[in-house]
Amino acid sequence: MTSIFAPVRVGRYSLPNRLVMAPMTRSRAAFDGTPGELAADYYSQRAGLGLVVTEGTQPSDDGQGYLTTPGIYTPAHVAGWRKITSVVHEKGGHIFIQLMHVGRMSHPDNTPHHRQGVAPSAIAPGTGMFTAAGMQDIPTPRALTTEEVRQTVTDFRHAARSAIEAGADGIEIHGANAYLVQQFFAPSANTRTDEYGGSIENRARFAIEVLTAIAAEIGTDRTAVRLSPGTAMWGIDEGPEGPDLYRYLVAELDKLGLAYVHIMHQGNEALLADIRKLWRQPLILNRPGRPRDQIGADVASGLADLEAYGQMVLANPDFVVRLKTNAAMNEADPKTFYGGAAKGYIDYPVLSAKGDTSS
């Protein structure tokens, strides 16, 4: 049985523990996508986890969906992220920037070019999007041409190189939560008739091409992916072939030797067990809503190599210390999850040397 506090090798890095900060959108960047001034404090406060994975970060203008999310494709973005990575490294931490292209989960009011979203097919998700003018229906996206799909792969590759130039230790592709990569997986969002639609192999092609291109650019040992098999939200339905698509995808990605696969688990235990068998590199497992008394159970059983946590880490910058000392946890405040300034971002209290809390 392996302890959650035991060191582990992930890609080219030796991590001090097996706890991961899950990616969480916080919507506190500047309107041009440059990370906000408080972001360095936010991430460095949590550098005690074995790995910090950042909020979803768009690789292009087309990749943005929400207000004030960060980008990593311009010199200003690189400079902003360098401030963050440098302070995380000063505290001995490791940080992967998550690249998130939202695809059809976008609204023209929220993007720099104010164009409609792009997607595998011109199918609206059937939900709303918060904008500066309030909630609005997400319009029907424009279907990417075959050449534009290939250009999007190039956009991801450029963003990955930019992340490394900004000092990131690696990147995680967001292939989960109904965003662009998963939109290609789902027949409900992908009715293409070219090489990116139809069969399991074709619907997995975009994800494989993105990860292959990035691995060639920055190294397989700095390239990772997050998946959420079975996610059914915002019009995503992977259909009866969904589990087999993930078995095929993971087996193909295993050949690349990526740094890790990060699974946001939706409850299919048989599929999770198959992924564990198919994937020979480190596996990060995130079970949303996992109770505190179950932290470390998946590592101990051998089902995962690392475990990722979101809201508990958001509310407890000293998450690792609190676990080790069995100290009480702060409760996360949902009212401050998105937007705003310091409140609910960098002001959660930490334990003092005496074991009480201080801000």
N, C-alpha and C positions, 0 to 999 in steps of 0.2 A: 504494500500500500504506500503510495507516494503522497507526501504532504503538499498542500497548497503553497506552503512557504519554502519548498525546496527549489533550488535553482534549476533552470532549464535552458537548453540551447534552442533558439528560434532563428532560422536563417543563419546569418553571419554573427549573431549576437548571443551573448550569455546573459540571461536575465536573472535577477536575484530572487524572484518568486514567480508563481504561476497565476497571478492575478492581473487582469486586463481591464483597463478603463474602456468601456464600450463607447462607440461613436454616438454622440448626442447633438442634434441640431440645437443651437442656442440663439441664433439670429441677432448677433451683436456686432457684425462686421460693418464697415463703411459701405456706402451705396455703390462704390466702385469695386467692392469685393475684397478690399484690403482688410485683414483681421483688425479687430478693435484694439484699442490701447490696453484694455484690461485683460486681453486674452493670454498674455504672457504670464500674468499672475495666476490666472485660472488653471492653466495647464501645469505650470511649475509647482503649484500647491499639491498636485496629484502625482508628482513624479516618483513617489515611493512605490507605486504599482510596478509590476514587472514590465508592463508595456502600456503606453498611452496611445489610444487610437483617437484621432481628432474627429470633430464634427465633419459631416459631409461637405466636401469642398469641390465646387464646380470646375471642370476642366476647360470650359469655354463659355461664351455668352449663351449659346443654346442650352448648356447644361444647367443653368440656374432655374429654380422654380419658385423659391420662397424669397421674401424680403430679407435683405441684409445677411445673406449667407456669404462665406468667404470663397474666393477663387484662388487658383494657383496656375495662372497662365500669362501674367504680365510681370514686368519688372517690379512694379509697386507691390504686387502680391508676394513676390519672392522676398522682397525686403521686409515686408510685414511678418511673414512666417519665420524669417531668420531670427527675429527678435524672440520669438516663442521657442524655437528649437534650441537656441543658445542657452536660455535659462533652464530649460528642462535638462539639458546635458550638464549644466553646471551643478545640478542637484543629483547627478548620477543616473538620470532616467533615460528611457528610450521612447521615441515617438514616431509613429507611422501616420502619415496624412491620408485620410480616406478620400478617394476621388469619387464623387457622386454626380452622375449625369441623370437628371430627373426625367428626361424624355417628355412624355405627355403631361406629367404632373407639374404644369407650369401655367403662368398667366403673363400675357404681354406687359402688363403694368409693372411686373416685378423684374424684368430683364433689362440689361443695358441697351439692347437694340429694339425692344418693344415689339418683337415678332411673336407669332403664335409658336407654341411648342412643337417639337419634332418627335417622331415616334416610328416604330416599325410599320404601323398602318394608321390610316386616318380614322381612328376610333377614339371617341372621348371617354374619359374614365368615369363620367357620371357623378362627379362630386364638385365641391367648391374649393376655392383657394383664398386665403386671406391676403388682401392687398392694402395699400395705403388708403384706398377708398372703402375698405371693409370687405366682407365676404362677397365673392363673385363666382359664378359658374366657370369652370375651366372649359375653354373653347375646344372644339375638335382640333387635334394636332394635324400637322402636315406630315404625310408619309415621306420618310427619307428615300431618296433614290439609292440605287445600288452603289453608285460612286460616292454619295454622301455618307453611306454607312462606312465605307472605307476611310473617308476623311475623318469621321468621328473616331475611328481607331487611331488615326494619326494625332487627333486632338488629345486623346488619352495619353499617348506616348509623350507628347510635348509636355503635358501637365506633370507626368511622372518625372521627367528630367528636371522640370522647374522645381518640383518638391525636393529633389536631391540637392539642387543648387541652393535651396533655402535651408539646407541643413537637416532635413528629415532623414531618419534612419531607414525609411522605406515607405511604401504606399500600400493601401488596402483598397481594392476596387469594390465599390458598393454594388453587389449583384443581387440585392435583396429588396424587400419592402415596396415592391410595385414600381420601382424606378426603371430606367431604360433597359438595363441588362435583363432584368426579370420580365420586362415587357416582351422582349424577344422570345423568352421561354414559353409564354402563355398564349395558347390559341385564341383566347378571348381578346388579346391585344395585338396579335401577329397573324395576319391573313396573307402574308406575302407569298408570291409564287416564284421568287428568285431563289438563290442559294442560301438565303437567310430565313426562309419560311418553309412550312410543311412538315418535313420529317424531324424526328428528334435531333438527328445530326445537324440539320440545317438550323434549327432554332437555337442550338447550343453554339453555333459557329461564331457568332459575334463575340460572346464572352471569351471563347478560346482565342480568337484573334486578338482581342484587346490584351489579354494576359500574356500571350506570346510576344506581342510587340513591346510591351512594357518590360518583360523579362529580358528581351534582347537589348533594351536601352539601358536599364539600370542594374540588371542581374536578377536571376531567379531568387537569390537569397535575400532580396529586398522587396519582393513582389508577393502580394497576398490577395485574398478575395473573401468577401462576406456573402453568404448565401442564406436564404430563408425558405427552404423547401416547404411547399404547401401554403404559403401566405395567400390569403384570399381577402384582399382589400382593394378598394378603389378600382373595381372592375376586373381584377386579376383572377383568372381561373386557369390553372395549369392542366386541367383535365385528367382523365384516367392515366395518361402516359407520363404525368408529372414525375412520379417516383423513378421511373425508368430513365427519364431525361437526366435526373440528378445522378443516377448511378453511372450513366454514360459520361456525363460532364466531369464528375470527380475522377473517374478512371483516366480520362484524357488529361486533366490537369495534373494528376499524379506523375505523368510522364515528364512534365516540365520541371518538377522538383521545386515548387514554390515554397516560400518561407512558411506559410501556414494557410489553412482554410478555417474560416470563422463561421460557425453555424449558429444562426438564430433559430432555436428549435421551436417548432410548431406542434409537436406532439406525436409525430409518426416515429415510434421507437424502433420499429423494424428497419425503416429507411436509415435512421441514425446509426444503427448497428452495422448496416451494410456500408455506409460511408466510412465508419471507423475502420472497417476491413480493407476498403479500397484505397484509403488515403494513408500513405506511409510517412508523411511528414507531420509536424505538430498540428494538432486539432484544437482550436479554441471553441468552447461551447458556451453559448449564452441562452439561459432559460429565463425569459421575462417573468418577473414576479417571484423569483426563487426566494424562499424564506431564508433568513440568516442561518438557521440551524442546519441547512443543507449545503452551505458554502463549503467547497472542498470535496463533496461526495463524488462528483464525476471524475475528478482527478484521482481520488483514492481508489475508485473502482477500475480505473484504466480506460474509461469511456472517453475521456478527454485528457489532453496534456496541460491545458490552461482553461480557466473559467473567466468569462467577461461579465462585468456588472455595470449598470448604468446609474439609476437614480440613487442607489446607496453611495456610489462614488461621488456623484454630483453633490450630495448633501454632506459628505464626510471626506474632506481633503486628506485626512489622516486615516483613511480606510484600513490600511494594512495594520497600523498600530492598534486601532480599535479592535480588530479581529484578534490580534495576538494577545491583547490584554483583557479580552472579553468585556470591553467597555460598551456603554450604551451608544446607540447610533442616533445622529440627528435625523429628523424627518425632512424629506424633500418638500419644497413648497411649489406646487404646480403653477401657481399664479406668476411665478418668476422664471419659468422655464425658457420662455421665448422673449427676446427683446429686453429693453431696459438697460440698466447700468450695473453698478456693483451689487445691489441687493439681490440675493439669491444666486449670485454668480461667484464672487470672491469673498463673501462675508460669512460663510458658514463657520461656526466656531470649531476650534481644534483642541485637543487635549493638551494641557500644560504638563510640565515635568512632574507635577504632583498628582496628575490624573484627573483634575477637574478640567472645565472647558474655559477657553478664552477666545476672544474674537481676534 
